[in-house]
Amino acid sequence: MKVLLVNPEYPDTYWSFRRALPFEGKRSAFPPLGLMTVSAMLPRAWERRLVDLNVRRLKDSDIEWADVVFATAMIVQKESLREIVARAKALGKRVALGGPYVTTSAEIMPGVDHVFLGEAEATLPRFVEDLERGEAKALYQASDRPPLAMTPVPDFMLAERKYYSAMSVQYSRGCPFSCEFCDIIEIYGRVPRTKSNEQMLREFDALRATGWRGTVFIVDDNFIGNKRNVKKLLPEIADWQARHGYPFDLLTEASLNLAEDDALLDMMRSAGFHRVFLGIETPVAESLIEAQKKQNTRGDMVESVKKIQSYGMEVMGGFIVGFDNDPEDIFERQIEFVRDTAIPLAMVGLLTALPDTQLWRRLKREGRLVAESSGENTSCELNFVPKMDAARLIEGYKSIMRTIYSPGEYYRRALECLRRVPKEGPVARRLNFFTGSVALARIAVKLGVIDRERREFWRYVLRVSSDHRDKFTESMRLAAMGYHFRKLAEAYGE
């Protein structure tokens, strides 16, 4: 059996980093971990190939080679997914679909032969058995959420690693909180399941054996959802990193209550975590309560961010406007909060009702749903009727983006972030001098010579050279990221 695993293309969004990656000579931020994990569940005798449309195009010869085409997608990839299905069916191939979008969507794409709802560990083994007997079914639905002890080490070797800025692993699924707008708890549940320490170290060993050195994204939607287990894991990661010379620079997502646990922060620093993405959402307490995100109301959020930064971790943050309880000055308050927290990479989006979330169900009851969400976190489209005037909400959102990613504003935040985040603990990432030099040259030419905002760039470089010379590489990474976000904001027009 020949299996072609296809990852659909992502549009240009916050997480695509599409305009920043060329500075590094990369094509995509992260490889498709789900498909690499699915590959590892297939019989070893089966042949498999992986095509990620974010790093190369899908050729007819790829499809013609296969007996079956497997694809997965998040909602933001749905248009690309439709094209993949149409091409595969036009060439007479069997098509199997799974993943978050398929699981939460009521839509079944025409022509699809096999649909998997839920997590693959609970469905794929049954499909393989049925297929080998010639009795494969059209629908496989998980009856429960499987323990992650069933999850194999992903087939990391399938990925064309040279094209990615980071590699990915997963430790847990699920989150203990109940945020109204979130689909994670609908897909993976509110009881976080984790892999064993031994599993994680095997994955680190396998990734290191591929020759990978650099950033590793632990893709959990809330890495600290199961604090008891993660506190057992972190010392082992720290020991593994020390024994192997700190090959990995770790990045993850977590909830803001990370700031409440000094021991956990210290463990993450020792393990080599240098960046963390936090779901902050809004500085308005009434909107946090509306969204059932009361965990963010327990303390001073600005001070919480500062504390996490003080442990050597750059904070990335997610923000939302469009809650029913947002006041008229929400746009100014969001801008001020982003400034106060010195979060360079602030993902600000309009509230969207994702399929089958608590928010989606409430708005449907209230007759306020108008369309399916695009899933794009920087889209200016609303899929529900907001309490605030829609035109004002959209224009206010654009004003946030244009303000926080204007060069002067962004570079001031980046400088303050460099000041707040100490360069301490294990330094995992070792840049090859030639690759690093080439990247710096690309940044200097693009931002310092060609770009119309080059004066702001050179002011930033001078300040970095004066005050943060030991963090020059990090400062240039932030400059490249700022360029990506500025271009996203400029697309909204004046």
C-alpha positions in Angstrom: 0.0 0.0 0.0 1.3 3.4 -1.0 0.1 6.4 1.2 0.5 10.0 0.2 0.1 12.3 3.3 -0.8 15.9 2.2 -0.8 19.0 4.4 -2.9 21.8 2.9 -1.6 25.3 2.5 -2.1 28.0 5.2 -3.2 31.5 4.2 -1.1 34.4 5.3 -1.8 34.8 9.1 -0.1 35.5 12.4 1.3 31.9 12.7 2.3 31.7 9.0 5.3 34.1 9.6 5.4 34.1 5.8 7.2 37.4 5.3 9.7 36.7 8.1 10.8 33.2 7.1 12.7 34.1 3.9 15.2 36.1 6.0 16.1 32.7 7.5 16.0 30.9 4.2 12.9 28.9 5.3 9.6 28.2 3.7 7.3 27.3 6.7 7.3 27.7 10.4 6.5 24.1 11.5 6.0 20.7 9.8 2.6 18.9 10.0 3.1 16.9 13.2 -0.3 15.3 12.9 0.5 13.6 9.6 4.0 12.5 10.8 2.2 10.9 13.8 -0.4 9.2 11.5 2.4 7.9 9.4 4.0 6.2 12.4 0.7 4.4 13.1 0.6 2.8 9.6 2.0 -0.7 9.0 5.8 -0.5 8.4 5.4 -2.4 5.2 3.4 0.4 3.7 5.2 3.0 1.7 4.5 6.6 2.6 5.4 10.1 1.3 4.6 13.5 2.8 3.9 16.6 0.8 3.4 19.8 2.7 2.0 22.5 0.4 3.5 25.1 2.6 7.0 24.1 1.4 6.4 22.7 -2.1 3.6 22.2 -4.6 1.6 19.0 -5.0 2.4 17.4 -8.4 0.1 15.1 -10.3 2.9 12.5 -10.2 2.7 12.5 -6.3 -1.0 11.7 -6.5 -0.6 9.1 -9.3 2.1 7.3 -7.2 -0.4 6.7 -4.3 -3.0 4.1 -3.6 -4.7 6.3 -1.0 -4.3 10.1 -0.2 -4.5 11.0 3.5 -5.1 14.7 4.4 -5.8 16.6 7.5 -6.7 20.3 8.1 -7.5 23.0 10.6 -10.4 25.2 9.6 -8.1 27.9 8.2 -6.8 25.4 5.6 -10.3 24.3 4.4 -10.1 25.9 0.9 -6.7 24.3 0.2 -8.1 21.0 1.5 -11.0 21.1 -1.0 -8.5 21.6 -3.8 -6.5 18.6 -2.7 -9.6 16.4 -2.5 -10.8 17.5 -6.0 -7.4 16.8 -7.6 -7.1 13.4 -6.0 -10.6 12.3 -7.0 -10.0 13.6 -10.6 -7.1 11.2 -10.8 -9.2 8.3 -9.4 -7.6 8.0 -6.0 -9.1 6.9 -2.7 -9.2 9.8 -0.2 -9.2 9.7 3.6 -9.7 12.9 5.7 -9.3 13.5 9.4 -8.2 16.3 11.8 -9.7 19.2 13.7 -11.7 20.8 10.8 -13.3 17.5 9.7 -14.1 16.6 13.3 -15.9 19.8 14.2 -17.5 20.5 10.8 -20.9 19.2 9.8 -19.8 19.3 6.2 -18.5 16.2 4.4 -16.7 17.0 1.3 -18.1 15.3 -1.8 -16.1 12.4 -3.1 -14.3 11.6 0.1 -14.0 7.8 0.7 -13.2 7.7 4.4 -13.8 10.3 7.1 -12.2 10.1 10.6 -13.8 11.9 13.4 -11.8 12.3 16.6 -8.3 11.3 17.4 -6.5 8.9 15.1 -5.3 6.5 17.8 -8.9 5.5 18.3 -9.8 5.2 14.6 -6.9 4.5 12.4 -6.0 1.0 13.6 -9.6 -0.1 12.8 -9.4 1.4 9.3 -6.1 -0.4 8.6 -7.6 -3.7 9.7 -10.7 -3.2 7.6 -8.8 -2.0 4.5 -6.5 -5.0 4.6 -9.7 -7.2 4.6 -11.2 -5.1 1.8 -14.0 -3.9 4.1 -13.0 -0.3 4.8 -15.9 1.9 6.0 -16.9 5.4 5.0 -16.9 6.7 8.6 -14.7 6.1 11.6 -15.7 7.9 14.8 -13.7 7.8 18.0 -15.9 6.6 20.9 -13.6 8.1 23.5 -10.4 10.1 23.9 -7.5 7.7 23.9 -4.6 7.7 26.3 -1.5 9.2 24.8 0.4 6.0 25.7 -1.0 4.8 22.4 0.8 7.6 20.4 3.9 6.5 18.6 7.1 8.5 18.0 6.3 10.6 14.9 8.0 9.9 11.6 10.2 13.0 11.8 12.3 11.8 8.9 9.4 12.3 6.5 9.6 16.1 6.9 11.9 18.1 4.6 13.5 19.6 7.6 15.7 22.1 5.8 12.6 24.1 4.9 11.3 24.6 8.4 12.1 27.2 11.0 11.2 24.8 13.9 10.3 21.2 14.5 7.3 20.1 16.6 6.5 17.6 19.4 3.4 17.2 21.5 3.2 16.4 25.2 -0.5 16.8 26.1 -4.0 17.2 24.7 -6.8 19.0 26.4 -7.1 22.0 28.8 -8.7 22.3 32.3 -10.3 25.7 31.5 -13.6 26.4 29.8 -13.1 29.5 27.6 -16.3 30.0 25.7 -14.7 30.7 22.3 -12.2 27.8 22.4 -12.6 24.6 20.3 -9.7 22.8 22.0 -11.8 21.6 24.9 -14.5 20.5 22.5 -12.0 18.4 20.4 -9.7 17.2 23.2 -11.6 17.6 26.4 -11.1 19.4 29.7 -9.0 16.7 31.4 -5.4 17.1 30.0 -3.9 13.8 28.9 -0.1 13.5 28.8 2.5 11.3 27.4 5.0 9.6 29.8 8.4 11.1 30.5 9.9 8.1 28.6 7.8 8.8 25.5 8.9 12.5 25.4 12.5 11.6 25.8 12.2 9.0 23.0 10.8 11.7 20.8 13.6 14.1 21.7 16.1 11.3 20.9 14.5 10.6 17.6 14.4 14.3 16.6 18.0 14.8 17.6 19.0 11.7 15.6 17.6 13.4 12.4 20.3 16.0 12.9 17.9 18.7 14.0 19.4 21.5 16.2 17.4 24.7 17.1 13.9 25.6 17.9 11.4 22.9 19.0 7.8 23.9 19.4 5.9 21.8 22.1 2.5 22.4 20.4 0.2 21.7 23.4 -2.6 24.2 23.6 -1.8 24.5 27.3 1.5 22.9 28.2 0.9 23.4 31.9 -2.7 22.1 31.9 -1.6 19.1 34.0 0.9 20.8 36.3 1.5 17.7 38.4 2.7 15.7 35.4 4.6 18.6 33.7 6.6 19.2 36.9 7.8 15.6 36.8 8.7 15.9 33.1 10.7 19.2 33.2 13.6 18.0 35.4 14.1 15.1 33.0 14.1 17.4 29.9 16.6 19.7 31.7 18.8 16.7 32.4 18.5 15.4 28.8 19.3 18.9 27.4 22.4 19.1 29.6 23.6 15.6 28.6 23.3 16.5 24.9 24.7 20.0 25.0 21.3 21.8 24.8 20.5 21.1 21.2 16.9 22.4 21.5 15.5 25.9 22.1 12.0 25.3 23.4 8.8 27.2 22.7 5.3 26.4 23.9 1.8 27.7 24.7 0.5 28.1 28.3 -2.1 29.8 30.4 -1.4 33.0 32.3 -1.5 31.2 35.6 2.0 30.1 34.8 3.1 33.3 36.5 1.6 32.0 39.8 4.1 29.1 40.1 7.7 30.1 40.7 8.9 26.5 40.9 7.4 25.8 37.5 8.9 28.9 35.9 12.3 27.9 37.2 11.9 24.4 35.9 11.0 25.7 32.4 14.0 28.0 32.4 16.3 25.1 33.4 14.8 23.0 30.6 15.6 25.5 27.9 12.3 27.3 27.3 12.9 30.8 25.8 9.5 31.7 24.4 5.9 31.1 25.5 2.6 32.1 23.9 -0.1 33.2 26.4 -3.9 33.5 25.8 -4.4 36.9 27.4 -7.4 38.0 25.3 -8.4 41.3 26.9 -7.6 43.7 29.7 -11.4 44.1 30.4 -12.5 42.0 33.3 -16.1 41.9 32.3 -15.2 40.5 28.9 -12.9 37.9 30.5 -15.8 36.8 32.7 -18.2 36.7 29.7 -15.7 34.5 27.9 -15.5 32.2 31.0 -11.8 33.1 31.3 -11.9 33.9 35.0 -8.4 32.5 35.5 -7.1 35.8 33.9 -8.9 37.9 36.5 -7.1 36.6 39.6 -4.2 39.1 39.5 -2.5 41.9 37.7 -2.0 40.6 34.1 0.8 43.1 33.3 2.7 42.1 36.4 2.1 38.4 35.5 3.7 38.9 32.0 6.6 40.8 33.5 7.2 38.0 35.9 7.3 35.3 33.2 9.7 37.6 31.2 12.0 37.8 34.2 12.6 34.1 33.9 14.2 34.5 30.5 11.1 33.7 28.4 9.9 36.1 25.7 6.1 36.3 25.9 4.0 36.1 22.8 0.3 36.9 23.4 -3.2 36.3 21.9 -5.7 39.2 22.1 -9.4 39.4 21.1 -11.8 42.3 20.4 -15.5 41.9 19.8 -16.8 40.6 23.1 -20.3 41.7 24.1 -18.9 43.5 27.1 -16.2 45.4 25.3 -16.4 49.1 26.1 -16.2 51.8 23.5 -12.5 52.5 24.4 -11.5 48.8 24.0 -9.2 49.5 21.1 -7.1 52.1 23.0 -7.1 49.8 26.1 -5.7 46.9 24.0 -3.0 49.1 22.5 -2.0 50.4 26.0 -1.9 46.8 27.4 0.3 45.6 24.5 2.7 48.5 25.2 2.7 48.0 29.0 3.5 44.3 28.6 6.2 44.8 26.0 4.9 41.8 23.9 6.4 42.2 20.5 4.5 39.4 18.8 0.9 40.2 19.8 -1.7 38.2 17.9 -4.8 40.4 17.9 -7.9 39.1 16.2 -11.7 39.7 16.0 -13.8 37.3 18.0 -15.0 34.4 15.9 -17.4 31.6 16.6 -15.7 28.4 15.7 -17.9 25.4 14.9 -19.5 23.7 17.9 -17.9 25.8 20.6 -19.9 27.1 23.5 -19.8 30.6 21.8 -21.1 29.1 18.6 -24.0 27.4 20.4 -24.9 30.5 22.3 -24.9 32.8 19.3 -26.9 30.2 17.3 -29.5 30.2 20.1 -29.6 34.0 20.0 -29.9 34.1 16.2 -26.6 36.0 15.8 -24.6 33.5 13.7 -24.3 34.6 10.1 -21.5 32.4 8.5 -18.9 29.7 9.1 -15.7 31.1 10.6 -12.7 31.3 8.2 -10.4 30.4 11.1 -8.0 33.2 10.1 -6.7 34.9 13.2 -6.1 38.2 11.4 -9.2 38.3 9.2 -11.5 41.4 9.2 -14.6 39.3 8.6 -17.2 38.7 11.3 -19.3 35.5 11.4 -21.8 36.8 13.9 -23.7 40.0 14.8 -21.7 41.8 17.5 -23.2 44.1 20.2 -20.9 46.9 19.0 -21.6 48.4 15.6 -19.9 46.0 13.2 -18.2 48.8 11.1 -16.8 50.4 14.2 -15.6 47.1 15.5 -13.7 46.3 12.3 -12.2 49.7 12.0 -11.2 49.7 15.6 -9.5 46.3 15.1 -7.6 47.7 12.1 -6.5 50.7 14.1 -5.0 48.3 16.8 -3.0 46.4 14.1 -1.9 49.6 12.3 -0.7 51.1 15.6 1.1 48.2 17.3 2.9 47.2 14.1 3.9 50.7 13.0 7.7 50.5 13.0 8.4 53.0 15.8 5.8 51.5 18.1 6.9 47.9 17.4 10.7 48.6 17.8 10.1 50.3 21.2 8.3 47.2 22.4 11.0 45.0 21.1 13.7 47.0 22.9 11.7 46.9 26.1 11.3 43.1 25.7 15.0 42.7 25.2 15.6 44.7 28.4 13.1 42.7 30.5 14.1 39.2 29.3 17.4 38.3 30.8 19.9 36.2 28.8 20.4 33.5 31.4 19.9 29.8 31.8 21.0 27.3 29.1 21.4 28.7 25.7 20.1 26.0 23.4 20.2 27.4 19.9 23.5 27.4 18.1 23.4 29.3 14.8 25.7 28.2 12.1 27.8 31.3 11.5 27.3 31.2 7.7 23.6 30.7 8.0 23.3 33.4 10.7 25.4 35.8 8.7 23.3 35.3 5.5 20.2 35.9 7.5 21.6 39.1 9.0 22.6 40.3 5.6 19.1 39.6 4.2 17.6 41.6 7.0 20.0 44.5 6.6 19.3 44.8 2.9 15.6 44.4 3.1 14.9 46.5 6.2 17.9 48.8 6.1 18.2 49.6 2.4 15.0 48.7 0.4 12.2 49.2 3.0 10.7 52.7 3.2 10.8 52.5 7.0 14.6 51.9 7.0 15.3 54.9 9.3 13.3 53.3 12.1 15.2 50.1 11.5 18.6 51.8 11.9 17.5 53.7 15.0 16.6 50.3 16.4 19.9 48.7 15.4 21.8 51.6 17.1 19.9 51.1 20.3 20.5 47.4 20.2 24.2 47.9 19.6 24.4 50.3 22.5 22.1 48.6 25.1 21.7 44.9 24.0 24.8 43.9 22.1 24.7 40.4 23.7 21.2 39.9 22.3 21.9 41.0 18.7 20.7 37.8 17.1 17.4 37.9 19.0 16.9 41.5 18.1 17.2 40.7 14.4 14.7 37.9 14.7 12.3 40.3 16.3 12.9 42.8 13.5 12.1 40.2 10.9 8.9 39.2 12.7 7.9 42.8 13.0 8.2 43.2 9.2 5.8 40.2 8.8 3.2 41.7 11.1 3.5 45.2 9.6 2.8 43.9 6.2 -0.3 42.1 7.6 -1.5 45.3 9.1 -0.7 47.4 6.0 -3.0 45.0 4.0 -5.9 46.5 5.8 -5.3 49.9 4.2 -5.5 53.3 5.7 
